[in-house]
Amino acid sequence: MLCIPFNRPFTIGTEFERIQQSIENGHFSGDGFFTKKCHALLEETLLVPKALLTTSCTHALEIAALLLNIQSGDEVIVPSFTFVSTVNAFVLRDATPVFIDIRPDTFNLNEAKLEQLITPRTKAIVPVHYAGVGCEMEAIIQIAEHYGVPVVEDNAHGLFGKYKQKYLGTFGSLATQSFHETKNFSCGEGGALIINDQEYIERAEIIREKGTNRSRFFRGQVDKYTWVDLGSSYLPSDMLAAFLYAQLEARQEIQARRRQIWNYYSSNLQDWALSRGIRLPIVPAHCEQTYHMFYLLMPSLKLRSALIAHLKAKGIHSTFHYLPLHLSDMGRFFGGKEGDCPVTESVSDRLLRLPFYNDLTESDQSRVVAAIKDFSEFF
Ligand SMILES: *Cc1c(COP(=O)(O)O)cnc(C)c1O
């Protein structure tokens, strides 16, 4: 019996051709032909003033922290229910993380708890559009503007998703994307910084180019390039951009595949889940999701562990995440303790993610569904 993995790296088929073109172009380093193609595609699709490819979403978040001049003692509000990089990029600049709990429906940060966490030291709010379902951006932006705090959207799951008809990643001053192998569009490792607030563009280019004004030099705006600010090497090779461009060009096909996979799970598991107190993903009507993942919210940790083991015995790999950041070693170092984020703690124990990748076949999916329905031990 063949195993069904949790994730499988995906190629659309035109990646080689694009990489070959990139090699023929003779420009292998960053900001070549395909990097510019990716920038233009993102800017024209999302209607944003600037998109910059980076070596990862983590690095895009690090650029954001540098752009916001995050310093020792500054506070950054982040959900505890997210990937490490959402917070670590700011802690690298010596920020103190302030963890916010999530909404029980979408598992996005709970905007009703935001205002009470803001202090004079709050320097950023970092919403994560979990599973590519938009956070309540209207309320978040309103609070952020009231207190003059910039918003950085961690949009690793949400490229081309929308909240109230507007693309995710276009609400905050800055937003970050991931093109890691596990995301909807990938080049293995990669990311992007989306800049919505024009005032950050020039400095973002400098930080991304090792703290030099090399981008301006290449545009002929200065006649020498030199060290002008903090920075690092945050540009991907143009060959990686070529790989990514092949996938971004096929974005409609890729999203359509994922929609079909998501809908199959949803329609085939709905009745089963309902009758057993298991919750499927909730997508509010005003959100266009990106079909980044499909999960079950089990009634208990015990049942989740049992279902994972049951699926594993049938060669199906399911998984869970995130371990609450406020209860990690680093989170506890910053004062995190049990009970700080009760919804996060509960969801983290009960969430189970099903196999989900662009070329997951319907016959494999039907095997997953049958195996789940066969899980009767506790029901
Ligand atoms: C994947 C992910 C990241 C990190 O992305 P990389 O490109 O691997 O650095 C950050 N935040 C979230 C929410 C993610 O899912």
The ligand as an SDF file (V2000), in Angstrom:
LIG
                    3D

 15 15  0  0  0  0  0  0  0  0999 V2000
    5.8200   29.2180    6.3920 C   0  0  0  0  0  0  0  0  0  0  0  0
    5.5520   30.3590    7.3110 C   0  0  0  0  0  0  0  0  0  0  0  0
    6.5200   31.3230    7.6110 C   0  0  0  0  0  0  0  0  0  0  0  0
    7.9450   31.1870    7.1940 C   0  0  0  0  0  0  0  0  0  0  0  0
    8.1240   31.1030    5.8540 O   0  0  0  0  0  0  0  0  0  0  0  0
    9.5980   30.8380    5.2590 P   0  0  0  0  0  0  0  0  0  0  0  0
    9.4490   31.2720    3.8410 O   0  0  0  0  0  0  0  0  0  0  0  0
    9.8540   29.3770    5.4120 O   0  0  0  0  0  0  0  0  0  0  0  0
   10.5520   31.6680    6.0210 O   0  0  0  0  0  0  0  0  0  0  0  0
    6.1570   32.4000    8.3760 C   0  0  0  0  0  0  0  0  0  0  0  0
    4.9140   32.5340    8.8470 N   0  0  0  0  0  0  0  0  0  0  0  0
    3.9570   31.6210    8.6100 C   0  0  0  0  0  0  0  0  0  0  0  0
    2.5840   31.8380    9.1530 C   0  0  0  0  0  0  0  0  0  0  0  0
    4.2600   30.4900    7.8460 C   0  0  0  0  0  0  0  0  0  0  0  0
    3.3090   29.5570    7.6450 O   0  0  0  0  0  0  0  0  0  0  0  0
  1  2  1  0
  2  3  1  0
  2 14  2  0
  3  4  1  0
  3 10  2  0
  4  5  1  0
  5  6  1  0
  6  7  2  0
  6  8  1  0
  6  9  1  0
 10 11  1  0
 11 12  2  0
 12 13  1  0
 12 14  1  0
 14 15  1  0
M  END
$$$$
